[in-house]
Amino acid sequence: MLPVCTRYGEQTLGRRLDIEEFEAVQKHFSSPLRRRRLKFARRTQRTGGRYNKMSWLEQLRVTNWNDACLAAAGAYVLGCFSTGYYLVRALKGTDIRTVASGSVGARNVSRVLGKTGFVITTLGDVFKGVLAIWAARKFFHDQEITLLALLAVVAGHIWPAQLRFRGGKGVATSLGALCIYDWRLALVYVTVFACCLLVVRKTVLPGLFGFLCLPPAGFWLHRDWIELGLFTALAAMVLFAHRNNLTEEIPALAARRQLKRKSERTES
């Protein structure tokens, strides 16, 4: 008889199996991918259940890349549904990409449809992120694949193929996905954003700084290196989408600070 540590059926860590149960488990792990997972599961048993401590290279080896590609493709297609673009097109008959900043995000939509358009677009973009993470967890049950779906849905929102890769900025979709993936990361983002907003009195720079804090927050929450790398990729995507805003906001912030200092000197 063999002690087996796996997620197969109702087996638990260290339980001894009879011959019928062992044959069923052996049949289940007949494929090369499942044999590798069983190998790492046995290692988990020897190390006291520290499954998450395997190296990032080993985690990549046991990932089902067919499922990963399927999840990423589905999430990207979902992200390509640009709520703001189709909402403005339906109500006004215009292309929102020709208005102001050219973004299909809620902030630009509000310039055409007002507060109602802002709320509807925000909810639609958040729902895309929520749905992508929920579906990835429902059908694939893999943490890395779920996070890959998060990146894909944000990429679809920022670079939708049917709109010639001119989409939104990815903030609302990212937050919706993070709320389902790990609410603590979303809480860190909201906290950092609120604190910076009190200092800067603008929304763009605090929001982007919140994304920069996601990798350190993931490290603090003991996430593995693959997840930290994907958090970094998410932050890089959102910052790249806001590159024009950065070139405008940073000089404007410096000018406001300089003007404030001059006024203080004059008063003194």
C-alpha positions, 0 to 999 in steps of 0.5 A, spaced: 500 500 500 502 507 498 501 513 502 499 518 497 498 526 497 494 529 492 488 533 490 484 527 487 478 525 489 477 525 497 484 523 499 488 527 504 495 528 506 498 521 508 492 517 508 494 509 506 490 507 500 487 500 499 489 496 492 482 498 489 483 506 491 491 505 488 489 503 482 484 508 481 489 514 483 494 510 478 489 510 472 488 518 474 495 520 473 497 516 467 498 522 463 505 525 463 502 532 466 499 528 471 505 524 473 509 530 474 503 533 479 503 526 483 511 527 483 510 534 486 505 532 491 509 526 494 514 531 495 509 536 498 508 530 503 515 529 505 516 537 506 510 537 510 505 540 505 509 546 503 507 545 496 507 553 494 515 553 495 517 549 489 521 553 484 518 557 479 521 553 474 517 547 477 511 550 477 511 552 470 513 545 468 506 542 472 502 548 468 497 545 463 499 550 457 493 548 453 488 550 459 492 556 460 492 558 452 484 557 452 483 561 459 487 567 456 484 567 449 477 567 452 479 572 457 482 577 452 475 576 448 471 578 454 476 584 455 475 586 448 468 588 449 469 595 450 463 598 454 464 605 453 465 604 446 458 600 444 454 605 449 456 611 446 455 608 439 448 606 441 446 612 444 450 618 440 452 614 434 459 617 434 466 614 436 468 615 443 475 614 440 475 621 436 473 625 443 478 628 447 483 623 450 480 618 445 480 612 450 474 608 451 474 608 459 469 611 463 472 618 464 472 619 457 465 617 456 462 621 461 464 627 457 459 625 452 454 621 456 455 625 463 455 621 470 450 616 467 455 614 462 460 614 467 457 609 472 454 604 466 461 604 463 465 603 470 460 597 472 461 594 465 468 594 465 469 592 472 464 586 471 469 584 465 474 583 470 470 579 475 467 574 470 474 573 467 477 571 474 470 567 476 470 563 470 478 561 470 477 559 477 470 555 475 473 551 469 481 551 470 482 550 478 489 553 477 492 559 481 497 561 475 492 560 470 487 564 473 492 570 474 494 569 466 486 570 465 487 577 469 492 579 465 489 577 458 482 580 460 486 587 462 490 586 455 483 585 451 480 592 455 487 596 453 488 593 446 481 590 443 483 587 436 476 589 433 477 597 435 484 596 432 488 596 439 485 602 441 481 601 448 481 603 455 486 604 460 485 598 464 484 601 471 476 598 472 477 592 469 483 590 473 480 592 480 474 588 478 479 582 477 483 583 483 477 583 488 475 576 486 482 574 485 485 576 492 480 582 495 486 584 500 490 586 494 484 590 492 484 593 499 491 595 498 490 599 492 484 603 495 488 604 501 494 607 497 489 611 492 485 614 498 492 616 502 495 619 495 489 622 493 489 626 500 496 629 498 496 630 491 488 632 490 488 628 483 486 621 481 491 619 475 498 619 479 495 616 486 491 610 481 498 609 478 502 609 484 497 604 487 498 599 481 506 600 483 504 598 490 501 591 488 508 587 487 510 589 494 503 587 497 504 581 493 510 579 496 508 581 503 502 577 502 507 571 501 505 570 494 510 566 489 515 569 484 510 567 478 505 571 481 509 577 483 512 577 476 505 577 473 503 583 478 509 587 475 506 585 468 499 588 470 502 594 473 507 595 467 501 594 462 496 599 466 502 604 466 504 604 459 496 605 457 497 611 461 504 614 458 500 620 455 497 622 462 504 621 466 507 626 461 502 631 463 501 630 470 508 629 473 510 636 470 503 639 472 504 636 479 511 639 479 509 646 477 503 646 482 508 645 487 513 650 485 507 655 485 505 653 492 513 654 494 513 661 491 506 663 494 509 661 501 515 665 500 511 671 498 507 671 504 513 670 509 
